[in-house]
Amino acid sequence: MHQSRKEQGVERASRRLLHTDRREAIVMSRLEEQVETAEEFFAFPSNRREPGGRM
């Protein structure tokens, strides 16, 4: 079945947006992993409270 130019344009645009969102999600995931690794490497204190510790 033949698609109109408008339908083709809409399909191309949606594909581009999906790829951009996917790429962004991958980048954000990698950044989160790097932050966690840096926290472990540099031994930054976590946000968790120690039992019996002060606030």
All heavy atoms as atom14 arrays in JSON, in Angstrom:
{
  "sequence": "MHQSRKEQGVERASRRLLHTDRREAIVMSRLEEQVETAEEFFAFPSNRREPGGRM",
  "atom14_mask": [
    [1, 1, 1, 1, 1, 1, 1, 1, 0, 0, 0, 0, 0, 0],
    [1, 1, 1, 1, 1, 1, 1, 1, 1, 1, 0, 0, 0, 0],
    [1, 1, 1, 1, 1, 1, 1, 1, 1, 0, 0, 0, 0, 0],
    [1, 1, 1, 1, 1, 1, 0, 0, 0, 0, 0, 0, 0, 0],
    [1, 1, 1, 1, 1, 1, 1, 1, 1, 1, 1, 0, 0, 0],
    [1, 1, 1, 1, 1, 1, 1, 1, 1, 0, 0, 0, 0, 0],
    [1, 1, 1, 1, 1, 1, 1, 1, 1, 0, 0, 0, 0, 0],
    [1, 1, 1, 1, 1, 1, 1, 1, 1, 0, 0, 0, 0, 0],
    [1, 1, 1, 1, 0, 0, 0, 0, 0, 0, 0, 0, 0, 0],
    [1, 1, 1, 1, 1, 1, 1, 0, 0, 0, 0, 0, 0, 0],
    [1, 1, 1, 1, 1, 1, 1, 1, 1, 0, 0, 0, 0, 0],
    [1, 1, 1, 1, 1, 1, 1, 1, 1, 1, 1, 0, 0, 0],
    [1, 1, 1, 1, 1, 0, 0, 0, 0, 0, 0, 0, 0, 0],
    [1, 1, 1, 1, 1, 1, 0, 0, 0, 0, 0, 0, 0, 0],
    [1, 1, 1, 1, 1, 1, 1, 1, 1, 1, 1, 0, 0, 0],
    [1, 1, 1, 1, 1, 1, 1, 1, 1, 1, 1, 0, 0, 0],
    [1, 1, 1, 1, 1, 1, 1, 1, 0, 0, 0, 0, 0, 0],
    [1, 1, 1, 1, 1, 1, 1, 1, 0, 0, 0, 0, 0, 0],
    [1, 1, 1, 1, 1, 1, 1, 1, 1, 1, 0, 0, 0, 0],
    [1, 1, 1, 1, 1, 1, 1, 0, 0, 0, 0, 0, 0, 0],
    [1, 1, 1, 1, 1, 1, 1, 1, 0, 0, 0, 0, 0, 0],
    [1, 1, 1, 1, 1, 1, 1, 1, 1, 1, 1, 0, 0, 0],
    [1, 1, 1, 1, 1, 1, 1, 1, 1, 1, 1, 0, 0, 0],
    [1, 1, 1, 1, 1, 1, 1, 1, 1, 0, 0, 0, 0, 0],
    [1, 1, 1, 1, 1, 0, 0, 0, 0, 0, 0, 0, 0, 0],
    [1, 1, 1, 1, 1, 1, 1, 1, 0, 0, 0, 0, 0, 0],
    [1, 1, 1, 1, 1, 1, 1, 0, 0, 0, 0, 0, 0, 0],
    [1, 1, 1, 1, 1, 1, 1, 1, 0, 0, 0, 0, 0, 0],
    [1, 1, 1, 1, 1, 1, 0, 0, 0, 0, 0, 0, 0, 0],
    [1, 1, 1, 1, 1, 1, 1, 1, 1, 1, 1, 0, 0, 0],
    [1, 1, 1, 1, 1, 1, 1, 1, 0, 0, 0, 0, 0, 0],
    [1, 1, 1, 1, 1, 1, 1, 1, 1, 0, 0, 0, 0, 0],
    [1, 1, 1, 1, 1, 1, 1, 1, 1, 0, 0, 0, 0, 0],
    [1, 1, 1, 1, 1, 1, 1, 1, 1, 0, 0, 0, 0, 0],
    [1, 1, 1, 1, 1, 1, 1, 0, 0, 0, 0, 0, 0, 0],
    [1, 1, 1, 1, 1, 1, 1, 1, 1, 0, 0, 0, 0, 0],
    [1, 1, 1, 1, 1, 1, 1, 0, 0, 0, 0, 0, 0, 0],
    [1, 1, 1, 1, 1, 0, 0, 0, 0, 0, 0, 0, 0, 0],
    [1, 1, 1, 1, 1, 1, 1, 1, 1, 0, 0, 0, 0, 0],
    [1, 1, 1, 1, 1, 1, 1, 1, 1, 0, 0, 0, 0, 0],
    [1, 1, 1, 1, 1, 1, 1, 1, 1, 1, 1, 0, 0, 0],
    [1, 1, 1, 1, 1, 1, 1, 1, 1, 1, 1, 0, 0, 0],
    [1, 1, 1, 1, 1, 0, 0, 0, 0, 0, 0, 0, 0, 0],
    [1, 1, 1, 1, 1, 1, 1, 1, 1, 1, 1, 0, 0, 0],
    [1, 1, 1, 1, 1, 1, 1, 0, 0, 0, 0, 0, 0, 0],
    [1, 1, 1, 1, 1, 1, 0, 0, 0, 0, 0, 0, 0, 0],
    [1, 1, 1, 1, 1, 1, 1, 1, 0, 0, 0, 0, 0, 0],
    [1, 1, 1, 1, 1, 1, 1, 1, 1, 1, 1, 0, 0, 0],
    [1, 1, 1, 1, 1, 1, 1, 1, 1, 1, 1, 0, 0, 0],
    [1, 1, 1, 1, 1, 1, 1, 1, 1, 0, 0, 0, 0, 0],
    [1, 1, 1, 1, 1, 1, 1, 0, 0, 0, 0, 0, 0, 0],
    [1, 1, 1, 1, 0, 0, 0, 0, 0, 0, 0, 0, 0, 0],
    [1, 1, 1, 1, 0, 0, 0, 0, 0, 0, 0, 0, 0, 0],
    [1, 1, 1, 1, 1, 1, 1, 1, 1, 1, 1, 0, 0, 0],
    [1, 1, 1, 1, 1, 1, 1, 1, 0, 0, 0, 0, 0, 0]
  ],
  "atom14_positions": [
    [[0.82, -1.17, 0.0], [0.0, 0.0, 0.0], [0.87, 1.24, 0.0], [1.89, 1.3, 0.67], [-0.9, -0.02, 1.24], [-1.97, 1.0, 1.16], [-3.26, 0.65, 2.37], [-2.85, 1.85, 3.6], [0.0, 0.0, 0.0], [0.0, 0.0, 0.0], [0.0, 0.0, 0.0], [0.0, 0.0, 0.0], [0.0, 0.0, 0.0], [0.0, 0.0, 0.0]],
    [[0.48, 2.26, -0.73], [1.25, 3.47, -0.9], [0.94, 4.48, 0.2], [-0.21, 4.71, 0.54], [0.92, 4.09, -2.28], [1.77, 5.26, -2.62], [3.1, 5.14, -2.92], [1.47, 6.58, -2.69], [3.58, 6.34, -3.17], [2.61, 7.24, -3.04], [0.0, 0.0, 0.0], [0.0, 0.0, 0.0], [0.0, 0.0, 0.0], [0.0, 0.0, 0.0]],
    [[2.0, 5.08, 0.76], [1.81, 6.1, 1.78], [1.86, 7.49, 1.14], [2.64, 7.72, 0.23], [2.93, 6.05, 2.82], [2.8, 4.97, 3.85], [3.9, 5.11, 4.9], [5.02, 5.47, 4.57], [3.57, 4.8, 6.13], [0.0, 0.0, 0.0], [0.0, 0.0, 0.0], [0.0, 0.0, 0.0], [0.0, 0.0, 0.0], [0.0, 0.0, 0.0]],
    [[1.08, 8.4, 1.67], [1.14, 9.78, 1.18], [2.41, 10.43, 1.71], [3.05, 9.96, 2.64], [-0.09, 10.56, 1.66], [-0.02, 10.77, 3.05], [0.0, 0.0, 0.0], [0.0, 0.0, 0.0], [0.0, 0.0, 0.0], [0.0, 0.0, 0.0], [0.0, 0.0, 0.0], [0.0, 0.0, 0.0], [0.0, 0.0, 0.0], [0.0, 0.0, 0.0]],
    [[2.78, 11.55, 1.12], [3.97, 12.27, 1.59], [3.81, 12.72, 3.03], [4.76, 12.7, 3.8], [4.23, 13.49, 0.7], [4.76, 13.12, -0.66], [4.95, 14.37, -1.49], [5.27, 14.02, -2.85], [6.35, 14.43, -3.47], [7.19, 15.24, -2.89], [6.59, 14.05, -4.7], [0.0, 0.0, 0.0], [0.0, 0.0, 0.0], [0.0, 0.0, 0.0]],
    [[2.61, 13.14, 3.38], [2.35, 13.58, 4.75], [2.58, 12.42, 5.72], [3.24, 12.58, 6.75], [0.93, 14.1, 4.88], [0.59, 14.63, 6.25], [-0.83, 15.16, 6.3], [-1.18, 15.64, 7.68], [-2.56, 16.13, 7.76], [0.0, 0.0, 0.0], [0.0, 0.0, 0.0], [0.0, 0.0, 0.0], [0.0, 0.0, 0.0], [0.0, 0.0, 0.0]],
    [[2.04, 11.25, 5.39], [2.23, 10.08, 6.26], [3.7, 9.71, 6.36], [4.19, 9.35, 7.44], [1.43, 8.9, 5.71], [-0.07, 9.03, 5.89], [-0.83, 7.92, 5.18], [-0.37, 7.45, 4.12], [-1.89, 7.53, 5.7], [0.0, 0.0, 0.0], [0.0, 0.0, 0.0], [0.0, 0.0, 0.0], [0.0, 0.0, 0.0], [0.0, 0.0, 0.0]],
    [[4.42, 9.77, 5.25], [5.84, 9.47, 5.27], [6.6, 10.45, 6.16], [7.48, 10.07, 6.92], [6.42, 9.5, 3.85], [5.99, 8.36, 2.98], [6.47, 8.51, 1.54], [6.99, 9.56, 1.16], [6.27, 7.47, 0.75], [0.0, 0.0, 0.0], [0.0, 0.0, 0.0], [0.0, 0.0, 0.0], [0.0, 0.0, 0.0], [0.0, 0.0, 0.0]],
    [[6.24, 11.74, 6.04], [6.89, 12.77, 6.87], [6.63, 12.56, 8.35], [7.53, 12.7, 9.17], [0.0, 0.0, 0.0], [0.0, 0.0, 0.0], [0.0, 0.0, 0.0], [0.0, 0.0, 0.0], [0.0, 0.0, 0.0], [0.0, 0.0, 0.0], [0.0, 0.0, 0.0], [0.0, 0.0, 0.0], [0.0, 0.0, 0.0], [0.0, 0.0, 0.0]],
    [[5.4, 12.22, 8.67], [5.05, 11.96, 10.07], [5.81, 10.75, 10.59], [6.33, 10.75, 11.7], [3.52, 11.77, 10.22], [3.17, 11.24, 11.6], [2.79, 13.07, 9.95], [0.0, 0.0, 0.0], [0.0, 0.0, 0.0], [0.0, 0.0, 0.0], [0.0, 0.0, 0.0], [0.0, 0.0, 0.0], [0.0, 0.0, 0.0], [0.0, 0.0, 0.0]],
    [[5.88, 9.72, 9.79], [6.6, 8.51, 10.2], [8.08, 8.79, 10.42], [8.68, 8.36, 11.4], [6.43, 7.42, 9.14], [6.94, 6.08, 9.6], [6.62, 4.96, 8.63], [5.5, 4.96, 8.08], [7.51, 4.11, 8.42], [0.0, 0.0, 0.0], [0.0, 0.0, 0.0], [0.0, 0.0, 0.0], [0.0, 0.0, 0.0], [0.0, 0.0, 0.0]],
    [[8.69, 9.55, 9.49], [10.11, 9.91, 9.63], [10.34, 10.74, 10.89], [11.3, 10.49, 11.64], [10.61, 10.68, 8.41], [11.14, 9.8, 7.34], [11.85, 10.61, 6.26], [11.17, 10.32, 5.0], [10.42, 11.16, 4.3], [10.29, 12.4, 4.67], [9.84, 10.78, 3.2], [0.0, 0.0, 0.0], [0.0, 0.0, 0.0], [0.0, 0.0, 0.0]],
    [[9.48, 11.71, 11.14], [9.62, 12.57, 12.32], [9.5, 11.75, 13.61], [10.29, 11.94, 14.54], [8.59, 13.67, 12.28], [0.0, 0.0, 0.0], [0.0, 0.0, 0.0], [0.0, 0.0, 0.0], [0.0, 0.0, 0.0], [0.0, 0.0, 0.0], [0.0, 0.0, 0.0], [0.0, 0.0, 0.0], [0.0, 0.0, 0.0], [0.0, 0.0, 0.0]],
    [[8.53, 10.85, 13.66], [8.36, 10.05, 14.87], [9.55, 9.13, 15.08], [9.98, 8.92, 16.22], [7.06, 9.25, 14.83], [7.1, 8.27, 13.83], [0.0, 0.0, 0.0], [0.0, 0.0, 0.0], [0.0, 0.0, 0.0], [0.0, 0.0, 0.0], [0.0, 0.0, 0.0], [0.0, 0.0, 0.0], [0.0, 0.0, 0.0], [0.0, 0.0, 0.0]],
    [[10.09, 8.58, 14.0], [11.27, 7.72, 14.12], [12.45, 8.51, 14.67], [13.18, 8.04, 15.55], [11.63, 7.14, 12.75], [11.82, 5.65, 12.82], [12.22, 5.04, 11.5], [11.04, 4.86, 10.66], [10.97, 5.14, 9.37], [12.02, 5.61, 8.73], [9.87, 4.95, 8.69], [0.0, 0.0, 0.0], [0.0, 0.0, 0.0], [0.0, 0.0, 0.0]],
    [[12.65, 9.73, 14.16], [13.74, 10.59, 14.64], [13.58, 10.89, 16.13], [14.55, 10.84, 16.89], [13.78, 11.91, 13.86], [14.87, 11.92, 12.83], [14.97, 13.26, 12.15], [14.25, 13.14, 10.89], [13.39, 14.01, 10.4], [13.15, 15.13, 11.03], [12.78, 13.79, 9.27], [0.0, 0.0, 0.0], [0.0, 0.0, 0.0], [0.0, 0.0, 0.0]],
    [[12.37, 11.21, 16.54], [12.13, 11.53, 17.95], [12.39, 10.32, 18.84], [12.97, 10.45, 19.91], [10.7, 12.03, 18.14], [10.41, 13.42, 17.6], [8.92, 13.7, 17.68], [11.19, 14.47, 18.36], [0.0, 0.0, 0.0], [0.0, 0.0, 0.0], [0.0, 0.0, 0.0], [0.0, 0.0, 0.0], [0.0, 0.0, 0.0], [0.0, 0.0, 0.0]],
    [[11.95, 9.15, 18.41], [12.17, 7.94, 19.2], [13.65, 7.64, 19.34], [14.12, 7.29, 20.42], [11.45, 6.75, 18.57], [9.93, 6.74, 18.73], [9.33, 5.6, 17.92], [9.53, 6.62, 20.19], [0.0, 0.0, 0.0], [0.0, 0.0, 0.0], [0.0, 0.0, 0.0], [0.0, 0.0, 0.0], [0.0, 0.0, 0.0], [0.0, 0.0, 0.0]],
    [[14.41, 7.8, 18.25], [15.85, 7.55, 18.31], [16.53, 8.55, 19.23], [17.42, 8.2, 19.99], [16.47, 7.59, 16.91], [16.11, 6.41, 16.07], [16.34, 5.11, 16.46], [15.52, 6.33, 14.86], [15.91, 4.27, 15.53], [15.4, 4.98, 14.54], [0.0, 0.0, 0.0], [0.0, 0.0, 0.0], [0.0, 0.0, 0.0], [0.0, 0.0, 0.0]],
    [[16.08, 9.81, 19.2], [16.66, 10.84, 20.08], [16.38, 10.52, 21.53], [17.27, 10.61, 22.37], [16.1, 12.22, 19.71], [16.38, 12.49, 18.34], [16.7, 13.31, 20.55], [0.0, 0.0, 0.0], [0.0, 0.0, 0.0], [0.0, 0.0, 0.0], [0.0, 0.0, 0.0], [0.0, 0.0, 0.0], [0.0, 0.0, 0.0], [0.0, 0.0, 0.0]],
    [[15.15, 10.14, 21.84], [14.79, 9.78, 23.22], [15.59, 8.58, 23.69], [16.07, 8.54, 24.82], [13.3, 9.48, 23.34], [12.44, 10.73, 23.27], [12.99, 11.84, 23.39], [11.22, 10.58, 23.09], [0.0, 0.0, 0.0], [0.0, 0.0, 0.0], [0.0, 0.0, 0.0], [0.0, 0.0, 0.0], [0.0, 0.0, 0.0], [0.0, 0.0, 0.0]],
    [[15.75, 7.61, 22.83], [16.5, 6.4, 23.18], [17.96, 6.75, 23.45], [18.55, 6.3, 24.42], [16.39, 5.38, 22.06], [17.08, 4.08, 22.38], [16.73, 3.02, 21.33], [17.39, 1.79, 21.63], [18.51, 1.38, 21.06], [19.06, 2.11, 20.11], [19.08, 0.25, 21.4], [0.0, 0.0, 0.0], [0.0, 0.0, 0.0], [0.0, 0.0, 0.0]],
    [[18.53, 7.59, 22.58], [19.92, 8.02, 22.74], [20.1, 8.77, 24.06], [21.06, 8.54, 24.8], [20.32, 8.94, 21.58], [21.67, 8.63, 21.02], [22.01, 9.47, 19.81], [21.12, 9.18, 18.7], [20.5, 10.1, 17.97], [20.67, 11.37, 18.2], [19.7, 9.75, 16.99], [0.0, 0.0, 0.0], [0.0, 0.0, 0.0], [0.0, 0.0, 0.0]],
    [[19.14, 9.64, 24.38], [19.2, 10.41, 25.62], [19.13, 9.48, 26.83], [19.85, 9.66, 27.81], [18.07, 11.42, 25.67], [18.1, 12.31, 26.89], [16.97, 13.31, 26.93], [16.25, 13.46, 25.92], [16.8, 13.93, 27.98], [0.0, 0.0, 0.0], [0.0, 0.0, 0.0], [0.0, 0.0, 0.0], [0.0, 0.0, 0.0], [0.0, 0.0, 0.0]],
    [[18.27, 8.48, 26.77], [18.14, 7.53, 27.88], [19.44, 6.76, 28.09], [19.86, 6.54, 29.23], [16.99, 6.57, 27.61], [0.0, 0.0, 0.0], [0.0, 0.0, 0.0], [0.0, 0.0, 0.0], [0.0, 0.0, 0.0], [0.0, 0.0, 0.0], [0.0, 0.0, 0.0], [0.0, 0.0, 0.0], [0.0, 0.0, 0.0], [0.0, 0.0, 0.0]],
    [[20.09, 6.38, 27.01], [21.36, 5.66, 27.1], [22.43, 6.55, 27.73], [23.17, 6.12, 28.62], [21.81, 5.14, 25.71], [20.86, 4.03, 25.24], [23.25, 4.66, 25.74], [21.03, 3.64, 23.78], [0.0, 0.0, 0.0], [0.0, 0.0, 0.0], [0.0, 0.0, 0.0], [0.0, 0.0, 0.0], [0.0, 0.0, 0.0], [0.0, 0.0, 0.0]],
    [[22.5, 7.8, 27.28], [23.5, 8.73, 27.82], [23.26, 8.96, 29.31], [24.2, 8.94, 30.11], [23.47, 10.07, 27.04], [24.27, 11.14, 27.75], [24.0, 9.87, 25.63], [0.0, 0.0, 0.0], [0.0, 0.0, 0.0], [0.0, 0.0, 0.0], [0.0, 0.0, 0.0], [0.0, 0.0, 0.0], [0.0, 0.0, 0.0], [0.0, 0.0, 0.0]],
    [[22.0, 9.16, 29.69], [21.69, 9.39, 31.11], [22.05, 8.17, 31.95], [22.57, 8.31, 33.05], [20.2, 9.74, 31.28], [19.82, 11.08, 30.7], [20.76, 12.47, 31.38], [20.11, 12.49, 33.03], [0.0, 0.0, 0.0], [0.0, 0.0, 0.0], [0.0, 0.0, 0.0], [0.0, 0.0, 0.0], [0.0, 0.0, 0.0], [0.0, 0.0, 0.0]],
    [[21.8, 7.0, 31.44], [22.14, 5.78, 32.16], [23.65, 5.68, 32.38], [24.11, 5.36, 33.47], [21.64, 4.56, 31.38], [22.08, 3.38, 31.97], [0.0, 0.0, 0.0], [0.0, 0.0, 0.0], [0.0, 0.0, 0.0], [0.0, 0.0, 0.0], [0.0, 0.0, 0.0], [0.0, 0.0, 0.0], [0.0, 0.0, 0.0], [0.0, 0.0, 0.0]],
    [[24.4, 5.99, 31.34], [25.87, 5.94, 31.46], [26.39, 6.98, 32.44], [27.31, 6.71, 33.21], [26.52, 6.13, 30.09], [26.33, 4.93, 29.19], [26.97, 5.13, 27.85], [26.71, 3.98, 26.99], [26.83, 4.0, 25.7], [27.2, 5.1, 25.07], [26.58, 2.91, 24.98], [0.0, 0.0, 0.0], [0.0, 0.0, 0.0], [0.0, 0.0, 0.0]],
    [[25.79, 8.17, 32.42], [26.2, 9.21, 33.36], [25.93, 8.79, 34.8], [26.76, 9.01, 35.69], [25.48, 10.53, 33.07], [25.99, 11.32, 31.88], [25.1, 12.53, 31.61], [27.42, 11.78, 32.1], [0.0, 0.0, 0.0], [0.0, 0.0, 0.0], [0.0, 0.0, 0.0], [0.0, 0.0, 0.0], [0.0, 0.0, 0.0], [0.0, 0.0, 0.0]],
    [[24.76, 8.19, 35.04], [24.44, 7.7, 36.38], [25.46, 6.67, 36.85], [25.9, 6.69, 38.0], [23.04, 7.11, 36.42], [21.94, 8.14, 36.35], [20.55, 7.52, 36.28], [20.44, 6.28, 36.34], [19.58, 8.28, 36.15], [0.0, 0.0, 0.0], [0.0, 0.0, 0.0], [0.0, 0.0, 0.0], [0.0, 0.0, 0.0], [0.0, 0.0, 0.0]],
    [[25.84, 5.77, 35.95], [26.83, 4.75, 36.3], [28.17, 5.4, 36.64], [28.83, 5.01, 37.6], [27.01, 3.77, 35.14], [25.84, 2.85, 34.92], [25.99, 2.01, 33.66], [27.05, 2.08, 33.01], [25.03, 1.29, 33.33], [0.0, 0.0, 0.0], [0.0, 0.0, 0.0], [0.0, 0.0, 0.0], [0.0, 0.0, 0.0], [0.0, 0.0, 0.0]],
    [[28.56, 6.42, 35.88], [29.83, 7.11, 36.12], [29.81, 7.85, 37.45], [30.8, 7.85, 38.18], [30.15, 8.06, 34.98], [30.51, 7.35, 33.7], [30.69, 8.3, 32.53], [30.48, 9.49, 32.65], [31.07, 7.75, 31.39], [0.0, 0.0, 0.0], [0.0, 0.0, 0.0], [0.0, 0.0, 0.0], [0.0, 0.0, 0.0], [0.0, 0.0, 0.0]],
    [[28.67, 8.47, 37.78], [28.56, 9.17, 39.06], [28.67, 8.18, 40.21], [29.39, 8.42, 41.19], [27.23, 9.96, 39.14], [26.96, 10.44, 40.56], [27.27, 11.14, 38.18], [0.0, 0.0, 0.0], [0.0, 0.0, 0.0], [0.0, 0.0, 0.0], [0.0, 0.0, 0.0], [0.0, 0.0, 0.0], [0.0, 0.0, 0.0], [0.0, 0.0, 0.0]],
    [[27.98, 7.05, 40.1], [28.06, 6.03, 41.15], [29.48, 5.5, 41.3], [29.97, 5.33, 42.41], [27.1, 4.88, 40.84], [25.64, 5.26, 41.0], [24.7, 4.16, 40.52], [25.18, 3.1, 40.08], [23.47, 4.39, 40.57], [0.0, 0.0, 0.0], [0.0, 0.0, 0.0], [0.0, 0.0, 0.0], [0.0, 0.0, 0.0], [0.0, 0.0, 0.0]],
    [[30.15, 5.28, 40.19], [31.54, 4.81, 40.23], [32.44, 5.84, 40.88], [33.29, 5.51, 41.72], [32.04, 4.5, 38.8], [31.18, 3.51, 38.23], [33.46, 3.98, 38.82], [0.0, 0.0, 0.0], [0.0, 0.0, 0.0], [0.0, 0.0, 0.0], [0.0, 0.0, 0.0], [0.0, 0.0, 0.0], [0.0, 0.0, 0.0], [0.0, 0.0, 0.0]],
    [[32.25, 7.1, 40.54], [33.07, 8.17, 41.13], [32.82, 8.27, 42.63], [33.76, 8.45, 43.41], [32.75, 9.5, 40.45], [0.0, 0.0, 0.0], [0.0, 0.0, 0.0], [0.0, 0.0, 0.0], [0.0, 0.0, 0.0], [0.0, 0.0, 0.0], [0.0, 0.0, 0.0], [0.0, 0.0, 0.0], [0.0, 0.0, 0.0], [0.0, 0.0, 0.0]],
    [[31.56, 8.14, 43.04], [31.25, 8.18, 44.47], [31.95, 7.05, 45.21], [32.5, 7.25, 46.29], [29.74, 8.1, 44.7], [29.0, 9.36, 44.33], [27.49, 9.22, 44.44], [26.99, 8.08, 44.53], [26.82, 10.26, 44.43], [0.0, 0.0, 0.0], [0.0, 0.0, 0.0], [0.0, 0.0, 0.0], [0.0, 0.0, 0.0], [0.0, 0.0, 0.0]],
    [[31.94, 5.86, 44.62], [32.62, 4.73, 45.25], [34.12, 4.94, 45.27], [34.79, 4.67, 46.27], [32.28, 3.44, 44.51], [30.84, 3.0, 44.67], [30.49, 1.82, 43.79], [31.38, 1.27, 43.1], [29.31, 1.44, 43.77], [0.0, 0.0, 0.0], [0.0, 0.0, 0.0], [0.0, 0.0, 0.0], [0.0, 0.0, 0.0], [0.0, 0.0, 0.0]],
    [[34.69, 5.45, 44.17], [36.13, 5.63, 44.06], [36.63, 6.68, 45.04], [37.65, 6.5, 45.7], [36.5, 6.03, 42.62], [37.96, 6.2, 42.41], [38.79, 5.1, 42.27], [38.51, 7.47, 42.34], [40.15, 5.26, 42.08], [39.87, 7.63, 42.13], [40.7, 6.53, 42.01], [0.0, 0.0, 0.0], [0.0, 0.0, 0.0], [0.0, 0.0, 0.0]],
    [[35.92, 7.8, 45.13], [36.35, 8.9, 46.0], [35.77, 8.8, 47.4], [36.02, 9.65, 48.24], [35.98, 10.25, 45.38], [36.78, 10.56, 44.15], [36.18, 10.57, 42.9], [38.13, 10.83, 44.22], [36.91, 10.85, 41.76], [38.87, 11.11, 43.1], [38.25, 11.12, 41.86], [0.0, 0.0, 0.0], [0.0, 0.0, 0.0], [0.0, 0.0, 0.0]],
    [[34.99, 7.75, 47.65], [34.38, 7.48, 48.96], [33.59, 8.66, 49.48], [33.71, 9.06, 50.63], [35.46, 7.05, 49.95], [0.0, 0.0, 0.0], [0.0, 0.0, 0.0], [0.0, 0.0, 0.0], [0.0, 0.0, 0.0], [0.0, 0.0, 0.0], [0.0, 0.0, 0.0], [0.0, 0.0, 0.0], [0.0, 0.0, 0.0], [0.0, 0.0, 0.0]],
    [[32.75, 9.26, 48.63], [31.87, 10.33, 49.08], [30.87, 9.73, 50.05], [30.39, 8.62, 49.85], [31.11, 10.96, 47.91], [31.95, 11.85, 47.04], [32.1, 11.58, 45.7], [32.58, 12.97, 47.58], [32.87, 12.4, 44.89], [33.34, 13.79, 46.78], [33.49, 13.51, 45.44], [0.0, 0.0, 0.0], [0.0, 0.0, 0.0], [0.0, 0.0, 0.0]],
    [[30.54, 10.49, 51.1], [29.54, 9.96, 52.04], [28.19, 9.85, 51.35], [27.82, 10.69, 50.54], [29.49, 11.0, 53.15], [30.07, 12.23, 52.58], [31.0, 11.8, 51.47], [0.0, 0.0, 0.0], [0.0, 0.0, 0.0], [0.0, 0.0, 0.0], [0.0, 0.0, 0.0], [0.0, 0.0, 0.0], [0.0, 0.0, 0.0], [0.0, 0.0, 0.0]],
    [[27.5, 8.8, 51.68], [26.18, 8.62, 51.08], [25.16, 9.48, 51.81], [25.44, 10.04, 52.87], [25.77, 7.15, 51.14], [25.55, 6.8, 52.48], [0.0, 0.0, 0.0], [0.0, 0.0, 0.0], [0.0, 0.0, 0.0], [0.0, 0.0, 0.0], [0.0, 0.0, 0.0], [0.0, 0.0, 0.0], [0.0, 0.0, 0.0], [0.0, 0.0, 0.0]],
    [[23.97, 9.59, 51.25], [22.9, 10.37, 51.87], [22.22, 9.61, 53.0], [21.37, 10.15, 53.67], [21.87, 10.78, 50.82], [22.44, 11.76, 49.84], [23.37, 12.49, 50.16], [21.89, 11.78, 48.64], [0.0, 0.0, 0.0], [0.0, 0.0, 0.0], [0.0, 0.0, 0.0], [0.0, 0.0, 0.0], [0.0, 0.0, 0.0], [0.0, 0.0, 0.0]],
    [[22.59, 8.36, 53.19], [21.98, 7.55, 54.24], [22.51, 7.98, 55.59], [23.68, 8.34, 55.74], [22.29, 6.08, 54.01], [21.54, 5.51, 52.83], [21.83, 4.03, 52.68], [22.51, 3.9, 51.39], [23.56, 3.16, 51.15], [24.09, 2.44, 52.09], [24.09, 3.11, 49.96], [0.0, 0.0, 0.0], [0.0, 0.0, 0.0], [0.0, 0.0, 0.0]],
    [[21.65, 7.93, 56.6], [22.06, 8.3, 57.96], [22.67, 7.1, 58.65], [22.19, 5.99, 58.52], [20.86, 8.79, 58.75], [20.31, 10.08, 58.25], [19.18, 10.53, 59.13], [18.61, 11.76, 58.6], [17.46, 12.25, 58.95], [16.73, 11.61, 59.83], [17.02, 13.36, 58.43], [0.0, 0.0, 0.0], [0.0, 0.0, 0.0], [0.0, 0.0, 0.0]],
    [[23.71, 7.37, 59.39], [24.35, 6.31, 60.18], [23.51, 6.08, 61.44], [22.99, 7.03, 62.02], [25.76, 6.77, 60.61], [26.7, 7.03, 59.43], [27.22, 5.75, 58.85], [27.39, 4.76, 59.6], [27.48, 5.72, 57.64], [0.0, 0.0, 0.0], [0.0, 0.0, 0.0], [0.0, 0.0, 0.0], [0.0, 0.0, 0.0], [0.0, 0.0, 0.0]],
    [[23.39, 4.85, 61.89], [22.66, 4.59, 63.13], [23.35, 5.3, 64.29], [24.57, 5.19, 64.46], [22.71, 3.07, 63.31], [23.17, 2.53, 62.01], [23.86, 3.63, 61.28], [0.0, 0.0, 0.0], [0.0, 0.0, 0.0], [0.0, 0.0, 0.0], [0.0, 0.0, 0.0], [0.0, 0.0, 0.0], [0.0, 0.0, 0.0], [0.0, 0.0, 0.0]],
    [[22.59, 6.09, 65.06], [23.15, 6.79, 66.21], [23.92, 8.04, 65.82], [24.49, 8.71, 66.67], [0.0, 0.0, 0.0], [0.0, 0.0, 0.0], [0.0, 0.0, 0.0], [0.0, 0.0, 0.0], [0.0, 0.0, 0.0], [0.0, 0.0, 0.0], [0.0, 0.0, 0.0], [0.0, 0.0, 0.0], [0.0, 0.0, 0.0], [0.0, 0.0, 0.0]],
    [[23.96, 8.36, 64.53], [24.71, 9.54, 64.09], [23.88, 10.8, 64.19], [22.68, 10.78, 64.39], [0.0, 0.0, 0.0], [0.0, 0.0, 0.0], [0.0, 0.0, 0.0], [0.0, 0.0, 0.0], [0.0, 0.0, 0.0], [0.0, 0.0, 0.0], [0.0, 0.0, 0.0], [0.0, 0.0, 0.0], [0.0, 0.0, 0.0], [0.0, 0.0, 0.0]],
    [[24.58, 11.92, 64.1], [23.88, 13.21, 64.15], [23.39, 13.6, 62.77], [23.9, 13.14, 61.77], [24.84, 14.29, 64.65], [25.23, 14.09, 66.07], [26.05, 15.25, 66.52], [27.2, 14.7, 67.25], [28.27, 15.35, 67.54], [28.42, 16.59, 67.17], [29.24, 14.8, 68.19], [0.0, 0.0, 0.0], [0.0, 0.0, 0.0], [0.0, 0.0, 0.0]],
    [[22.42, 14.53, 62.74], [21.89, 15.0, 61.46], [22.69, 16.14, 60.94], [23.33, 16.88, 61.38], [20.44, 15.45, 61.61], [19.54, 14.28, 61.86], [17.82, 14.62, 61.51], [17.31, 15.56, 62.87], [0.0, 0.0, 0.0], [0.0, 0.0, 0.0], [0.0, 0.0, 0.0], [0.0, 0.0, 0.0], [0.0, 0.0, 0.0], [0.0, 0.0, 0.0]]
  ]
}
